[in-house]
Amino acid sequence: MVRNYNLRKRVLVTGGAGFLGSHLCERLLADGCDVLCVDNLFTGTKDNIAHLLPSAHFELMRHDVTFPLFVEVDEIYNLACPASPIHYQHDPVQTTKTSVHGAINMLGLAKRVKAKILQASTSEVYGDPKVHPQTEDYWGNVNPIGTRSCYDEGKRCAETLFFDYHRQYKLKIKVARIFNTYGPRMHPNDGRVVSNFILQALRDEPITIYGEGNQTRSFCCVDDLVDGLVRLMNSPDDFTGPVNLGNPGEFTIKELAQKIIAITGSKSQLVFQPLPSDDPTQRKPVIDLARRVLDWTPALRWKTGWSEPSPTSTAPTGNRAQNKGNGRADHVSPRRPPHGRDFQ
Ligand SMILES: NC(=O)c1ccc[n+]([C@@H]2O[C@H](COP(=O)([O-])OP(=O)(O)OC[C@H]3O[C@@H](n4cnc5c(N)ncnc54)[C@H](O)[C@@H]3O)[C@@H](O)[C@H]2O)c1
């Protein structure tokens, strides 16, 4: 039954206790939604959302999305999935199950309760791209049997399921292809490049670069990314995506390390190690579609001042500003880099 009385929107965020999910829960609460965070706490933690628990409009449910879920909601953001190679390769079978069974369970729920559903997909669906920069119509170059495949192919299959539910059952779907995002509450030891380099620099340890460091990446501030997800969810029903969300500013990994060393004043040296298998050499989103349909542009160039809100953000700043600084990224840094300095 569709509710026709005026209450807060009931929004489910799977993976809501993780890095991106916790910021999204904050944003949705600030927007006046009733938020249900569903998480099995595999990589997420209660610390990420502890500051939200006192709110009467926030609820944490410990649940694994590979099992069916029966709740009443109006919108679903499906973020549950370990996102860093260290985490998703820990139990690759469970990673694929989380993407595929998780998608089936959340799509089934959306179908039952007629909810709109958004999938947090990834730039990894492009694999090691032969097309650069990447547009949404590029089908990708993914190894189906490598050690990263549990994540890449799981996410690709989830996209397929979303579009089949859309075609077959007329479900309202949204698919976001998220590129590298950084900000408070990133896992400090998950092996992702930004957190790795910052930690190594702050400890004056050698900074590990895989290969020659000429592979490129782009980095989006978490506030911008969350704003893009909310805009996508609120976009017209006939807009499904997939849509790239990321910052098109591009760095080589070596440049990134050098900039982090300069900003932190670190004594770290660069050390070079062999490139892991299937590590993409280039990654940069074309975001014309997001600009045109969502009126979304990542406003921040790459800065250490990640608590600065995006001018494109429509959310009230009160709660969000208060909550900054609760993130674990703050705890790892006795010598936190100065705010607002441009990396570009
Ligand atoms: N952070 C990025 O740069 C990035 C880039 C591309 C895509 N994404 C996608 O965004 C989503 C969130 O990524 P993140 O960086 O916040 O990662 P994260 O590991 O911090 O968050 C993932 C969350 O999902 C939860 N989870 C994992 N398996 C689950 C399961 N079976 N049932 C319920 N909960 C489960 C974890 O406990 C965690 O809280 C992921 O789907 C990821 O693929 C992230």
Ligand as a Chemical Component Dictionary entry (heavy atoms), coordinates in Angstrom:
data_LIG
# 
_chem_comp.id                   LIG 
_chem_comp.type                 NON-POLYMER 
_chem_comp.pdbx_formal_charge   0 
_chem_comp.three_letter_code    LIG 
# 
loop_
_chem_comp_atom.comp_id 
_chem_comp_atom.atom_id 
_chem_comp_atom.alt_atom_id 
_chem_comp_atom.type_symbol 
_chem_comp_atom.charge 
_chem_comp_atom.model_Cartn_x 
_chem_comp_atom.model_Cartn_y 
_chem_comp_atom.model_Cartn_z 
_chem_comp_atom.pdbx_ordinal 
LIG N1  N1  N 0  34.516 4.360  -0.883 1  
LIG C1  C1  C 0  34.688 4.345  -2.186 2  
LIG O1  O1  O 0  35.595 5.007  -2.698 3  
LIG C2  C2  C 0  33.744 3.539  -3.062 4  
LIG C3  C3  C 0  33.987 3.527  -4.448 5  
LIG C4  C4  C 0  33.141 2.789  -5.265 6  
LIG C5  C5  C 0  32.051 2.124  -4.732 7  
LIG N2  N2  N 1  31.836 2.144  -3.392 8  
LIG C6  C6  C 0  30.694 1.374  -2.877 9  
LIG O2  O2  O 0  30.043 2.084  -1.852 10 
LIG C7  C7  C 0  29.590 1.172  -0.846 11 
LIG C8  C8  C 0  30.130 1.603  0.510  12 
LIG O3  O3  O 0  31.543 1.586  0.465  13 
LIG P1  P1  P 0  32.426 2.099  1.704  14 
LIG O4  O4  O 0  33.650 2.694  1.164  15 
LIG O5  O5  O -1 31.587 2.852  2.621  16 
LIG O6  O6  O 0  32.857 0.698  2.330  17 
LIG P2  P2  P 0  32.724 0.198  3.845  18 
LIG O7  O7  O 0  33.416 -1.118 3.914  19 
LIG O8  O8  O 0  33.147 1.260  4.781  20 
LIG O9  O9  O 0  31.149 0.016  3.998  21 
LIG C9  C9  C 0  30.475 -1.146 3.600  22 
LIG C10 C10 C 0  29.462 -1.467 4.686  23 
LIG O10 O10 O 0  28.709 -2.627 4.289  24 
LIG C11 C11 C 0  28.608 -3.503 5.408  25 
LIG N3  N3  N 0  28.412 -4.857 4.894  26 
LIG C12 C12 C 0  29.293 -5.631 4.215  27 
LIG N4  N4  N 0  28.743 -6.808 3.906  28 
LIG C13 C13 C 0  27.473 -6.783 4.398  29 
LIG C14 C14 C 0  26.404 -7.706 4.410  30 
LIG N5  N5  N 0  26.516 -8.917 3.841  31 
LIG N6  N6  N 0  25.243 -7.348 5.028  32 
LIG C15 C15 C 0  25.109 -6.139 5.617  33 
LIG N7  N7  N 0  26.105 -5.217 5.649  34 
LIG C16 C16 C 0  27.264 -5.546 5.030  35 
LIG C17 C17 C 0  29.918 -3.320 6.150  36 
LIG O11 O11 O 0  29.872 -3.760 7.489  37 
LIG C18 C18 C 0  30.123 -1.818 6.019  38 
LIG O12 O12 O 0  29.484 -1.117 7.063  39 
LIG C19 C19 C 0  30.041 -0.212 -1.272 40 
LIG O13 O13 O 0  28.966 -0.871 -1.893 41 
LIG C20 C20 C 0  31.136 0.068  -2.258 42 
LIG O14 O14 O 0  31.229 -0.956 -3.223 43 
LIG C21 C21 C 0  32.671 2.822  -2.546 44 
# 
loop_
_chem_comp_bond.comp_id 
_chem_comp_bond.atom_id_1 
_chem_comp_bond.atom_id_2 
_chem_comp_bond.value_order 
_chem_comp_bond.pdbx_ordinal 
LIG N1  C1  SING 1  
LIG C1  O1  DOUB 2  
LIG C1  C2  SING 3  
LIG C2  C3  SING 4  
LIG C2  C21 DOUB 5  
LIG C3  C4  DOUB 6  
LIG C4  C5  SING 7  
LIG C5  N2  DOUB 8  
LIG N2  C6  SING 9  
LIG N2  C21 SING 10 
LIG C6  O2  SING 11 
LIG C6  C20 SING 12 
LIG O2  C7  SING 13 
LIG C7  C8  SING 14 
LIG C7  C19 SING 15 
LIG C8  O3  SING 16 
LIG O3  P1  SING 17 
LIG P1  O4  DOUB 18 
LIG P1  O5  SING 19 
LIG P1  O6  SING 20 
LIG O6  P2  SING 21 
LIG P2  O7  DOUB 22 
LIG P2  O8  SING 23 
LIG P2  O9  SING 24 
LIG O9  C9  SING 25 
LIG C9  C10 SING 26 
LIG C10 O10 SING 27 
LIG C10 C18 SING 28 
LIG O10 C11 SING 29 
LIG C11 N3  SING 30 
LIG C11 C17 SING 31 
LIG N3  C12 SING 32 
LIG N3  C16 SING 33 
LIG C12 N4  DOUB 34 
LIG N4  C13 SING 35 
LIG C13 C14 SING 36 
LIG C13 C16 DOUB 37 
LIG C14 N5  SING 38 
LIG C14 N6  DOUB 39 
LIG N6  C15 SING 40 
LIG C15 N7  DOUB 41 
LIG N7  C16 SING 42 
LIG C17 O11 SING 43 
LIG C17 C18 SING 44 
LIG C18 O12 SING 45 
LIG C19 O13 SING 46 
LIG C19 C20 SING 47 
LIG C20 O14 SING 48 
# 
